[in-house]
């Protein structure tokens, strides 16, 4: 998908009325935000319990990941999904061709803005250069699933995945369930093999941020044994 393709999709959704010209200006940015704005309903404990049961897990298992990844916040106050754009993934997915823009394309991780508004602005700048790569280079929603994992959650394209993340926290929970099933991580989570789960879910550098110990603590805080 290039910018023209994206503009056509936004036009079909009624979110963009400008020219299909490949220029990702203010109207295109506003249209993308409109297309990816969804409900702000909070995930209910009953929803977590139901999905946990479907995986033969307890609510504490699923809740531990929920607590560590998002602290219970999957949609921002403006209705956009919570994201974290990863500039090193954008550089990797575009073979470094945009590394002149180091804030959005860089071989080194980091450069994370503090606010969601700034993070969305960062991603939108990447969308102007390479829409698919940009959507794949952010982690999304309650469980912060990277966009490049779209197929693992049953979405054929990064765009379809982004639209699903805009559907709200219930969609985030379903995507998490699909993801850990497709990656074979249900047993690791059920058996509380925190390091093994963390390595696969958070990446090989999980220990830097004590991801595994945070999961264990969150599980215990939810009454898990």
KAJOGI-V902655 format. One record per residue. RES is the residue in one letter. PHI is phi in radians with two decimals (999 if undefined). PSI is psi as a letter, one per 20 degrees, with the letter a starting at -180 (* if undefined). Layout:
res->RES phi->PHI psi->PSI
res->RES phi->PHI psi->PSI
//
This chain:
res->X phi->999 psi->p
res->X phi->-1.79 psi->a
res->X phi->-1.11 psi->h
res->X phi->-1.08 psi->g
res->X phi->-1.02 psi->g
res->X phi->-1.09 psi->g
res->X phi->-1.07 psi->h
res->X phi->-1.08 psi->g
res->X phi->-1.12 psi->g
res->X phi->-1.14 psi->h
res->X phi->-1.11 psi->g
res->X phi->-1.12 psi->h
res->X phi->-1.47 psi->i
res->X phi->1.37 psi->j
res->X phi->-1.77 psi->i
res->X phi->-2.63 psi->p
res->X phi->-2.12 psi->j
res->X phi->-1.47 psi->a
res->X phi->-1.28 psi->q
res->X phi->-1.57 psi->n
res->X phi->-2.15 psi->i
res->X phi->1.37 psi->j
res->X phi->-1.74 psi->o
res->X phi->-1.58 psi->m
res->X phi->-1.64 psi->a
res->X phi->-0.96 psi->g
res->X phi->-1.17 psi->h
res->X phi->-1.16 psi->g
res->X phi->-1.09 psi->g
res->X phi->-1.11 psi->h
res->X phi->-1.14 psi->g
res->X phi->-1.13 psi->g
res->X phi->-1.08 psi->g
res->X phi->-1.10 psi->g
res->X phi->-1.19 psi->h
res->X phi->-1.89 psi->j
res->X phi->-1.65 psi->p
res->X phi->-2.39 psi->a
res->X phi->-1.22 psi->q
res->X phi->-1.88 psi->k
res->X phi->-1.11 psi->p
res->X phi->-1.40 psi->q
res->X phi->-1.16 psi->p
res->X phi->-1.58 psi->q
res->X phi->-0.95 psi->h
res->X phi->-1.13 psi->h
res->X phi->-1.21 psi->g
res->X phi->-1.09 psi->g
res->X phi->-1.09 psi->g
res->X phi->-1.17 psi->g
res->X phi->-1.18 psi->h
res->X phi->-1.03 psi->g
res->X phi->-1.09 psi->h
res->X phi->-1.15 psi->h
res->X phi->-1.82 psi->j
res->X phi->1.04 psi->l
res->X phi->-2.06 psi->r
res->X phi->-1.73 psi->r
res->X phi->-1.00 psi->h
res->X phi->-1.16 psi->h
res->X phi->-1.10 psi->g
res->X phi->-1.19 psi->g
res->X phi->-1.09 psi->h
res->X phi->-1.09 psi->g
res->X phi->-1.18 psi->g
res->X phi->-0.97 psi->g
res->X phi->-1.19 psi->g
res->X phi->-1.27 psi->g
res->X phi->-1.35 psi->h
res->X phi->-2.28 psi->i
res->X phi->0.96 psi->k
res->X phi->1.40 psi->k
res->X phi->-2.38 psi->o
res->X phi->-1.85 psi->i
res->X phi->-2.21 psi->p
res->X phi->-1.33 psi->r
res->X phi->-1.11 psi->h
res->X phi->-1.58 psi->j
res->X phi->1.58 psi->i
res->X phi->-1.48 psi->q
res->X phi->-1.09 psi->q
res->X phi->-1.15 psi->p
res->X phi->-2.32 psi->r
res->X phi->-2.42 psi->o
res->X phi->-1.42 psi->p
res->X phi->-1.94 psi->o
res->X phi->-1.12 psi->h
res->X phi->-1.24 psi->h
res->X phi->-1.26 psi->h
res->X phi->-1.10 psi->g
res->X phi->-1.08 psi->g
res->X phi->-1.15 psi->g
res->X phi->-1.27 psi->i
res->X phi->-1.94 psi->j
res->X phi->0.96 psi->k
res->X phi->1.25 psi->j
res->X phi->-1.21 psi->i
res->X phi->-1.96 psi->j
res->X phi->-1.18 psi->i
res->X phi->-1.12 psi->h
res->X phi->-1.70 psi->m
res->X phi->-1.12 psi->h
res->X phi->-1.25 psi->h
res->X phi->-2.08 psi->i
res->X phi->-2.48 psi->o
res->X phi->-2.72 psi->q
res->X phi->-1.21 psi->i
res->X phi->-1.81 psi->p
res->X phi->-1.12 psi->r
res->X phi->2.08 psi->a
res->X phi->1.18 psi->k
res->X phi->-1.45 psi->o
res->X phi->-1.10 psi->q
res->X phi->-1.41 psi->h
res->X phi->-1.75 psi->q
res->X phi->-1.14 psi->h
res->X phi->-1.04 psi->g
res->X phi->-1.23 psi->h
res->X phi->-1.19 psi->h
res->X phi->-1.17 psi->h
res->X phi->-1.07 psi->g
res->X phi->-1.07 psi->g
res->X phi->-1.18 psi->h
res->X phi->-1.11 psi->h
res->X phi->-1.12 psi->h
res->X phi->-1.23 psi->h
res->X phi->-1.01 psi->h
res->X phi->-1.09 psi->h
res->X phi->-1.69 psi->g
res->X phi->-2.75 psi->n
res->X phi->-0.97 psi->g
res->X phi->-1.06 psi->g
res->X phi->-1.10 psi->h
res->X phi->-1.12 psi->g
res->X phi->-1.15 psi->h
res->X phi->-1.33 psi->i
res->X phi->-1.60 psi->j
res->X phi->-1.98 psi->q
res->X phi->-1.65 psi->q
res->X phi->-2.23 psi->p
res->X phi->1.31 psi->a
res->X phi->-0.99 psi->h
res->X phi->-1.89 psi->j
res->X phi->0.80 psi->l
res->X phi->-1.50 psi->p
res->X phi->-1.17 psi->q
res->X phi->-1.07 psi->h
res->X phi->-1.24 psi->i
res->X phi->-1.61 psi->j
res->X phi->-0.97 psi->g
res->X phi->-1.16 psi->h
res->X phi->-1.18 psi->i
res->X phi->-1.86 psi->j
res->X phi->1.52 psi->j
res->X phi->-1.91 psi->p
res->X phi->-1.28 psi->h
res->X phi->-2.41 psi->r
res->X phi->-1.02 psi->h
res->X phi->-1.12 psi->g
res->X phi->-1.09 psi->h
res->X phi->-1.12 psi->g
res->X phi->-1.06 psi->g
res->X phi->-1.11 psi->h
res->X phi->-1.16 psi->h
res->X phi->-1.15 psi->h
res->X phi->-1.29 psi->i
res->X phi->-1.33 psi->i
res->X phi->1.99 psi->a
res->X phi->-1.17 psi->h
res->X phi->-1.07 psi->g
res->X phi->-1.16 psi->h
res->X phi->-1.10 psi->g
res->X phi->-1.13 psi->g
res->X phi->-1.13 psi->h
res->X phi->-1.14 psi->h
res->X phi->-1.07 psi->g
res->X phi->-1.06 psi->g
res->X phi->-1.11 psi->h
res->X phi->-1.15 psi->g
res->X phi->-1.23 psi->h
res->X phi->-1.20 psi->g
res->X phi->-1.18 psi->h
res->X phi->-1.61 psi->j
res->X phi->1.17 psi->k
res->X phi->-1.85 psi->j
res->X phi->-1.12 psi->g
res->X phi->-1.12 psi->g
res->X phi->-1.07 psi->g
res->X phi->-1.24 psi->g
res->X phi->-1.06 psi->g
res->X phi->-1.50 psi->j
res->X phi->1.03 psi->k
res->X phi->-1.50 psi->m
res->X phi->-1.05 psi->g
res->X phi->-1.15 psi->g
res->X phi->-1.13 psi->g
res->X phi->-1.12 psi->g
res->X phi->-1.08 psi->g
res->X phi->-1.06 psi->g
res->X phi->-1.36 psi->h
res->X phi->-1.54 psi->g
res->X phi->-1.78 psi->i
res->X phi->1.95 psi->r
res->X phi->-1.11 psi->i
res->X phi->-1.69 psi->k
res->X phi->-0.95 psi->h
res->X phi->-1.20 psi->h
res->X phi->-1.01 psi->h
res->X phi->-1.79 psi->j
res->X phi->0.94 psi->l
res->X phi->-1.05 psi->h
res->X phi->-1.18 psi->g
res->X phi->-1.26 psi->h
res->X phi->-1.15 psi->g
res->X phi->-1.07 psi->g
res->X phi->-1.05 psi->g
res->X phi->-1.17 psi->g
res->X phi->-1.15 psi->h
res->X phi->-1.09 psi->g
res->X phi->-1.14 psi->h
res->X phi->-1.12 psi->h
res->X phi->-1.56 psi->j
res->X phi->1.55 psi->j
res->X phi->-1.26 psi->q
res->X phi->-2.29 psi->*
//
